[in-house]
Amino acid sequence: MNKYIFPVYRVLVPKPIRTILLKRSVRKKILGHFSSLPPEKINDEQREILDYLGNNPVSLFPYPFDSGYPPENVEVFLDKSNRMRYVIQDGKRLYFKKGWGSTKVRRAYAALSKEQDPACPHCYLSDDFTIGDDDVIADVGASEGNFSLSQIEKVKKIYLIDYDKEWIKALEATFAPWKDKVEIITKYVSDSDDGRYISLDTLFAMKNDITFLKIDVEGFEHKVLNGAEEFLSGNLPLKMALCTYHKHSDEEIFTALLEKNRFEVKFSNGYMIPLFDKKIKAPWLRRVVLRAVRRK
């Protein structure tokens, strides 16, 4: 759309209608793109999505499980001692930012739960990519900490890394029962070291017991890896769950980088349709989580 027309379009057309139009446009482009390819150029996972889109609208996760997490089914509680709302996850309290209302918490937790559905491409773990009793997690981009909370009773220790002070308060409330095995690091992980930032190289120099790395930082994964030259070229055994869907070239670049540094690389099953990316382009489908292992 013309850059001069787009601002007017945003003002005149309500967001719900813009979203509907966007989804229709992307669906048409996906079906058109793959219909132009020879059958042998389309893999089974792509065919599954095309079959789904034949009878369903576009969504981030174009699979039947996508409709199984309605926000209205999420029960939200208020902790009067700190005025923060929380949900119950596996019998444990998961807190959200102070000031978030029940509706926002419901929507957020429904989306988080969907992402970690075993059938979802965004799920960090799988049957053959797991975490054990001796593992130490570095949760890079922890936010509300739902992933780490799901693993807290299985692992030896967790480093929760985030700079957002409102999330830090929520993390402190969530992980208060496990102070002996959780350390919160109030930093952004990036390619530099200063008051707000810490590089992976510096983090690993300080915390050399880390065995599992989860990196989900809303498109800043490149900067995180740019600050990890020594760590990547080292010999420490490590597992890494790295998000690859934020930018078009992430899958190719991250795969080459990790394989160069002796990691065995495998992707989660399936694809995401990145509707949030204004630069979305063919083939419209992106791999979501790269699961990498470097052994001794």
C-alpha positions in Angstrom: 0.0 0.0 0.0 1.2 3.5 -0.8 3.0 5.1 2.1 0.9 8.2 1.8 -2.4 6.3 1.7 -1.6 3.9 4.5 -1.9 6.5 7.4 -5.3 7.6 6.1 -6.3 3.9 5.8 -5.4 3.3 9.4 -7.5 6.3 10.5 -10.6 5.6 8.4 -10.7 1.8 8.7 -11.2 0.3 12.2 -8.5 -2.2 13.4 -10.8 -5.2 13.5 -11.8 -4.7 9.9 -8.1 -4.1 8.9 -7.2 -7.4 10.6 -9.9 -9.3 8.6 -8.8 -7.7 5.4 -5.1 -8.6 6.2 -6.0 -12.2 6.9 -8.0 -12.5 3.7 -5.2 -11.1 1.7 -2.5 -13.3 3.3 -4.6 -16.4 2.8 -5.1 -15.6 -0.8 -1.4 -15.0 -1.3 -0.4 -18.3 0.4 -2.8 -20.4 -1.6 -1.8 -18.6 -4.8 1.9 -19.0 -4.1 1.7 -22.8 -3.4 -0.7 -23.5 -6.3 1.9 -22.1 -8.7 4.6 -24.6 -7.5 5.2 -28.1 -8.9 3.7 -30.7 -6.5 7.2 -32.1 -5.7 8.2 -28.7 -4.3 5.6 -28.8 -1.6 6.4 -30.8 1.5 4.0 -32.7 3.7 4.0 -30.0 6.5 3.1 -27.4 3.9 0.3 -29.5 2.4 -1.2 -29.9 5.9 -1.4 -26.1 6.2 -2.8 -25.7 2.7 -5.5 -28.3 3.5 -6.3 -26.4 6.7 -6.5 -23.0 4.9 -8.9 -24.6 2.4 -11.6 -24.5 5.1 -10.4 -22.0 7.7 -9.2 -18.4 7.9 -5.6 -17.5 8.4 -4.2 -17.5 11.9 -0.7 -17.4 13.4 -0.8 -21.2 13.9 -2.8 -22.7 11.0 -3.7 -26.0 12.8 -6.8 -27.4 14.4 -5.5 -26.9 18.0 -5.5 -23.1 17.4 -9.2 -22.8 18.4 -8.8 -24.8 21.6 -7.7 -21.9 23.8 -10.5 -19.4 24.3 -9.5 -16.6 26.6 -12.9 -16.7 28.4 -11.9 -20.1 29.8 -8.9 -18.6 31.7 -9.6 -18.0 35.4 -7.9 -14.9 36.8 -7.2 -14.1 40.4 -6.2 -10.9 42.2 -3.5 -11.0 44.9 -4.5 -8.2 47.3 -1.1 -8.2 48.9 0.6 -6.8 45.8 -2.4 -5.8 43.6 -1.2 -8.1 40.8 -3.3 -10.6 38.9 -2.3 -14.2 38.4 -3.5 -17.5 36.9 -2.9 -21.0 38.1 -0.5 -23.0 36.0 0.1 -26.6 37.0 -0.9 -25.7 40.5 1.4 -22.7 40.7 0.8 -19.0 40.6 1.9 -17.2 37.4 1.8 -13.4 37.9 1.3 -10.7 35.4 2.3 -7.0 35.3 0.7 -4.8 37.9 -2.0 -2.8 36.3 -3.0 -5.5 33.8 -6.8 -6.1 33.9 -8.4 -9.5 33.9 -9.3 -9.3 30.2 -5.7 -8.6 29.2 -4.4 -11.4 31.4 -6.9 -13.9 29.9 -5.9 -13.0 26.4 -2.2 -13.2 27.2 -2.3 -16.5 29.0 -4.5 -18.1 26.4 -1.9 -17.2 23.8 1.0 -18.4 26.0 -0.8 -21.7 26.6 -1.4 -22.2 22.9 2.2 -21.5 22.1 3.3 -24.4 24.4 0.7 -26.9 23.2 2.7 -30.0 22.2 1.3 -29.7 18.7 2.3 -26.1 18.3 5.4 -25.2 16.3 6.2 -22.6 19.0 6.6 -25.3 21.7 10.2 -25.1 23.0 10.5 -28.8 24.0 9.5 -32.1 22.5 9.7 -35.8 23.3 13.3 -35.9 22.1 14.4 -32.4 23.2 13.9 -32.3 27.0 15.2 -30.8 30.2 16.4 -32.9 33.1 17.3 -32.8 36.8 20.9 -31.6 36.3 20.0 -28.8 33.8 20.5 -25.1 34.5 18.2 -22.9 32.4 19.0 -19.4 31.1 15.6 -17.9 30.1 16.6 -15.1 27.8 13.5 -12.8 27.4 11.7 -14.3 30.4 8.8 -11.9 30.4 6.1 -13.5 32.6 8.2 -16.7 33.0 5.6 -19.3 32.0 8.2 -21.6 30.4 10.5 -21.5 33.4 7.6 -22.0 35.8 6.7 -25.2 33.9 10.2 -26.5 34.4 11.0 -25.1 37.9 10.5 -28.4 39.8 12.5 -30.4 37.3 15.8 -28.5 37.1 18.7 -27.6 39.2 18.6 -23.8 38.7 17.1 -21.1 36.5 18.4 -17.7 35.5 15.5 -15.4 34.5 16.8 -12.6 32.3 14.7 -9.5 31.5 15.0 -5.8 31.8 11.4 -4.7 32.0 10.9 -3.7 35.6 7.2 -4.5 35.6 8.0 -8.0 34.5 10.7 -8.3 37.1 8.1 -7.5 39.9 5.9 -10.2 38.4 8.7 -12.7 38.2 9.7 -12.0 41.8 6.1 -12.8 42.9 5.8 -15.9 40.7 9.2 -17.5 41.8 9.1 -16.4 45.4 8.6 -20.1 46.5 11.8 -21.1 44.7 14.3 -18.4 45.7 16.9 -21.0 46.4 17.0 -22.1 42.8 16.1 -18.9 40.8 18.2 -15.9 40.1 16.7 -12.9 38.3 19.1 -10.9 36.1 17.8 -7.4 35.2 19.4 -7.0 31.8 18.6 -7.2 28.1 20.8 -9.8 26.5 22.4 -8.1 23.4 25.7 -7.6 21.7 27.1 -5.2 24.2 27.7 -4.8 28.0 26.6 -1.7 30.0 24.0 -0.8 32.5 21.0 -2.2 30.6 22.7 -4.9 28.4 24.7 -8.0 28.9 26.2 -10.2 26.1 25.9 -14.0 26.1 29.7 -14.2 26.3 29.7 -12.2 29.5 26.7 -14.1 30.9 28.4 -17.4 30.3 31.6 -16.1 31.9 29.6 -15.3 35.0 27.3 -18.3 35.0 29.3 -21.2 33.5 26.9 -23.8 34.8 24.2 -23.0 32.2 23.2 -26.1 30.2 19.9 -25.0 28.5 19.4 -21.7 26.7 15.9 -20.4 25.7 16.0 -17.3 23.5 12.8 -15.6 22.5 13.4 -11.8 22.3 10.9 -10.4 19.9 13.2 -10.1 16.9 16.5 -9.2 18.6 17.8 -12.8 18.4 20.5 -11.5 15.9 21.9 -9.1 18.5 21.9 -11.9 21.1 23.9 -14.2 18.9 26.2 -11.4 17.8 27.3 -11.1 21.4 28.1 -14.8 21.7 31.2 -15.3 19.6 33.3 -16.9 22.3 30.4 -18.9 23.7 29.5 -20.2 20.2 33.0 -21.2 19.3 33.6 -23.0 22.6 33.2 -26.6 23.6 30.6 -26.5 26.4 27.8 -29.0 26.0 24.5 -27.1 25.6 20.9 -27.3 24.4 19.3 -24.2 22.9 15.7 -23.4 21.9 16.0 -20.4 19.6 13.1 -18.6 18.0 13.4 -18.1 14.2 10.1 -16.6 13.1 10.5 -12.9 13.8 12.4 -12.1 10.6 12.3 -13.7 7.1 16.0 -14.8 7.0 16.3 -16.0 10.6 15.9 -19.7 9.8 18.7 -19.7 7.2 21.1 -17.5 9.1 20.8 -19.1 12.5 21.0 -22.6 11.1 24.2 -21.9 9.2 25.7 -20.1 12.3 25.0 -23.0 14.7 26.0 -25.8 12.4 29.3 -23.9 11.8 29.8 -24.1 15.6 29.2 -27.9 15.8 25.6 -27.8 17.0 23.2 -30.5 15.8 20.1 -28.5 14.5 16.5 -29.6 14.2 13.3 -27.5 13.9 10.0 -27.9 15.7 7.4 -29.4 13.5 5.3 -27.2 11.3 5.2 -23.5 10.5 3.8 -20.1 11.7 2.2 -17.5 9.5 3.8 -14.2 10.8 0.9 -11.8 10.4 2.6 -9.4 12.8 5.4 -8.8 10.4 4.8 -5.9 7.9 7.6 -7.3 5.7 5.9 -10.7 5.4 6.6 -12.2 2.0 6.6 -15.5 0.1 6.7 -18.3 1.0 4.6 -16.8 3.9 5.3 -19.7 6.2 8.2 -19.6 8.7 9.9 -22.2 10.9 9.4 -21.3 14.5 11.8 -22.8 17.0 15.3 -24.1 16.3 16.3 -26.8 18.7 20.1 -27.1 18.8 22.4 -29.5 20.7 26.1 -29.3 21.2 27.5 -32.4 22.8 30.8 -33.0 24.6 
